[in-house]
Amino acid sequence: MKRSRQEIIAKVLDICTSGAIKTKIVYQANLNFRTVNTYIDLLNKKGLIEVYQGPTTVYETTEKGLDLMESIKQVNSELSEFR
């Protein structure tokens, strides 16, 4: 079954909760590098993740991102009763 955009966003936000590099996001969210770049750019522009540059680039979910992630999970949980 194809995942919704909201499910992918919630998954990426969850992975980045304690900080993650791009490779970790790609493998744990089951995305490819081209697709993950689109989501990272979107989430960064919306202030849902922070990007920390160093020897490696680390992505971390912001407080706003945590709130959105929880909201998406709650809605998906409520809607799962109808599947």
C-alpha positions in Angstrom: 0.0 0.0 0.0 1.3 3.4 -0.9 2.1 5.7 2.0 0.6 9.2 2.2 2.7 12.3 2.3 1.6 12.9 5.9 2.8 9.4 6.9 6.2 9.9 5.3 6.5 13.4 7.0 5.6 11.9 10.4 8.2 9.1 9.9 11.0 11.5 8.9 10.2 13.7 11.9 10.2 10.7 14.2 13.6 9.5 12.9 15.0 13.0 13.4 13.8 13.3 17.0 17.2 12.6 18.4 19.2 13.8 15.4 19.9 11.8 12.2 22.1 12.0 9.2 20.6 11.7 5.7 21.6 8.1 5.2 19.7 7.0 8.4 16.6 8.9 7.3 16.8 7.2 3.8 17.0 3.7 5.2 14.7 4.0 8.2 12.0 5.9 6.2 12.4 3.6 3.2 13.0 6.5 0.8 15.6 7.2 -1.9 18.1 10.1 -1.7 16.3 12.1 -4.3 13.0 11.8 -2.5 14.4 12.5 1.0 16.0 15.8 -0.2 12.5 17.0 -1.1 11.1 16.2 2.3 14.2 17.6 4.1 13.9 20.9 2.2 10.1 21.1 2.9 10.5 20.4 6.6 13.4 22.8 7.0 11.6 25.6 5.2 8.5 25.1 7.5 10.7 25.1 10.6 9.9 21.5 11.5 13.5 20.3 11.5 16.8 22.1 12.2 19.9 21.5 10.0 23.2 21.4 11.9 26.3 21.6 9.7 29.5 20.1 10.9 31.8 17.2 9.8 28.4 15.6 8.9 25.1 17.3 8.5 22.6 16.3 11.2 18.8 16.9 11.0 16.9 17.3 14.2 13.1 17.7 14.8 12.1 21.0 16.3 9.4 21.5 19.0 7.0 22.6 16.2 7.9 19.4 14.3 7.3 17.2 17.4 3.8 18.8 17.8 3.0 18.1 14.1 4.3 14.5 14.3 2.1 13.8 17.3 -1.0 15.4 15.5 -0.4 13.3 12.4 0.0 10.1 14.5 -3.2 10.9 16.4 -5.2 11.5 13.2 -3.9 8.4 11.5 -4.8 6.4 14.6 -8.3 7.7 14.6 -8.8 7.1 10.9 -7.4 3.5 11.1 -10.7 2.4 12.5 -12.3 3.0 9.1 -9.8 0.9 7.1 
